[in-house]
Amino acid sequence: MKTLMEKALECIVNIFHQYAIRNPMDDYLQFKEFEKLLKEQAQPFLKDTLPPGMNQDAYIKKMFEKADKSRDGKLKFTEFLPVLELALIDAHNRSHRLPETGH
Protein backbone atom coordinates (compact mmCIF):
# COMPACT_ATOMS: atom_id res chain seq x y z
CA MET A 1 0.00 0.00 0.00
CA LYS A 2 1.35 3.41 -0.97
CA THR A 3 1.83 6.10 1.62
CA LEU A 4 0.21 9.51 1.21
CA MET A 5 3.58 11.00 0.33
CA GLU A 6 4.21 8.36 -2.34
CA LYS A 7 0.80 9.15 -3.84
CA ALA A 8 1.48 12.90 -3.75
CA LEU A 9 4.88 12.48 -5.43
CA GLU A 10 3.38 10.21 -8.07
CA CYS A 11 0.69 12.82 -8.68
CA ILE A 12 3.31 15.54 -9.22
CA VAL A 13 5.20 13.36 -11.71
CA ASN A 14 1.95 12.55 -13.50
CA ILE A 15 1.02 16.23 -13.77
CA PHE A 16 4.47 17.01 -15.20
CA HIS A 17 4.01 14.22 -17.76
CA GLN A 18 0.48 15.36 -18.71
CA TYR A 19 1.88 18.73 -19.78
CA ALA A 20 5.27 17.52 -21.08
CA ILE A 21 3.73 15.20 -23.65
CA ARG A 22 1.50 17.78 -25.32
CA ASN A 23 3.48 19.16 -28.26
CA PRO A 24 5.89 17.72 -29.13
CA MET A 25 5.45 14.42 -27.36
CA ASP A 26 8.57 14.24 -25.21
CA ASP A 27 9.59 14.33 -21.55
CA TYR A 28 10.30 18.08 -21.45
CA LEU A 29 8.21 21.16 -20.79
CA GLN A 30 8.36 23.62 -23.67
CA PHE A 31 7.58 27.19 -22.61
CA LYS A 32 3.92 26.99 -23.68
CA GLU A 33 3.49 23.71 -21.77
CA PHE A 34 5.16 25.22 -18.68
CA GLU A 35 2.94 28.29 -18.92
CA LYS A 36 -0.21 26.18 -19.28
CA LEU A 37 0.79 23.95 -16.36
CA LEU A 38 1.29 26.92 -14.05
CA LYS A 39 -1.86 28.73 -15.16
CA GLU A 40 -4.02 25.61 -14.80
CA GLN A 41 -2.42 23.95 -11.78
CA ALA A 42 -0.75 26.69 -9.72
CA GLN A 43 -2.92 29.83 -9.68
CA PRO A 44 -2.60 30.38 -5.89
CA PHE A 45 1.20 30.16 -6.21
CA LEU A 46 1.25 32.62 -9.11
CA LYS A 47 -1.02 35.04 -7.24
CA ASP A 48 0.92 34.83 -3.97
CA THR A 49 4.42 35.14 -5.43
CA LEU A 50 3.90 37.61 -8.29
CA PRO A 51 6.50 40.37 -7.82
CA PRO A 52 5.10 43.91 -7.53
CA GLY A 53 4.92 45.70 -10.86
CA MET A 54 5.25 42.51 -12.93
CA ASN A 55 2.44 40.89 -14.88
CA GLN A 56 1.80 37.15 -14.67
CA ASP A 57 3.02 36.38 -18.20
CA ALA A 58 6.35 38.15 -17.63
CA TYR A 59 6.71 36.36 -14.28
CA ILE A 60 6.14 32.94 -15.86
CA LYS A 61 8.64 33.73 -18.61
CA LYS A 62 11.23 34.83 -16.03
CA MET A 63 10.73 31.61 -14.03
CA PHE A 64 11.09 29.51 -17.17
CA GLU A 65 14.28 31.27 -18.24
CA LYS A 66 15.78 30.92 -14.76
CA ALA A 67 14.84 27.21 -14.56
CA ASP A 68 16.21 26.41 -18.05
CA LYS A 69 19.76 25.76 -16.87
CA SER A 70 20.79 24.07 -20.12
CA ARG A 71 19.47 27.04 -22.16
CA ASP A 72 17.84 24.70 -24.67
CA GLY A 73 14.36 26.23 -24.48
CA LYS A 74 12.79 23.32 -22.60
CA LEU A 75 12.72 22.02 -19.05
CA LYS A 76 13.54 18.48 -18.10
CA PHE A 77 12.01 17.30 -14.83
CA THR A 78 15.10 18.15 -12.77
CA GLU A 79 15.05 21.72 -14.12
CA PHE A 80 11.37 21.98 -13.14
CA LEU A 81 12.09 21.01 -9.51
CA PRO A 82 13.17 24.50 -8.29
CA VAL A 83 9.84 25.91 -9.53
CA LEU A 84 8.02 23.07 -7.78
CA GLU A 85 10.00 23.84 -4.62
CA LEU A 86 8.78 27.46 -4.70
CA ALA A 87 5.19 26.29 -5.19
CA LEU A 88 5.51 23.87 -2.24
CA ILE A 89 6.91 26.59 0.01
CA ASP A 90 4.01 28.85 -0.96
CA ALA A 91 1.50 26.05 -0.29
CA HIS A 92 3.06 25.53 3.14
CA ASN A 93 2.89 29.24 3.90
CA ARG A 94 -0.77 29.33 2.80
CA SER A 95 -1.53 26.38 5.10
CA HIS A 96 -0.53 28.54 8.06
CA ARG A 97 -3.00 31.24 7.02
CA LEU A 98 -6.00 28.90 6.71
CA PRO A 99 -8.09 28.41 9.87
CA GLU A 100 -9.07 24.81 9.01
CA THR A 101 -5.47 23.56 9.17
CA GLY A 102 -5.15 24.10 12.89
CA HIS A 103 -1.88 26.03 12.59
PERA-V463965 format. One record per pair of residues at least 12 apart in sequence whose ideal C-beta (glycine too) atoms are under 6 Angstrom apart, sorted by the first residue. I is the first residue (numbers start at 1). GAP is how many residues later the second one is. D is the distance in whole Angstrom. If there is no record, write none. Layout:
i->I gap->GAP d->D
i->I gap->GAP d->D
This chain:
i->16 gap->61 d->6
i->19 gap->14 d->5
i->19 gap->18 d->4
i->28 gap->46 d->4
i->28 gap->48 d->6
i->29 gap->46 d->4
i->30 gap->44 d->5
i->31 gap->33 d->5
i->34 gap->30 d->5
i->35 gap->25 d->5
i->38 gap->22 d->6
i->42 gap->45 d->5
i->45 gap->42 d->4
i->45 gap->45 d->5
i->48 gap->42 d->5
i->49 gap->41 d->6
i->63 gap->20 d->6
i->67 gap->12 d->5
i->67 gap->15 d->6
i->67 gap->16 d->5
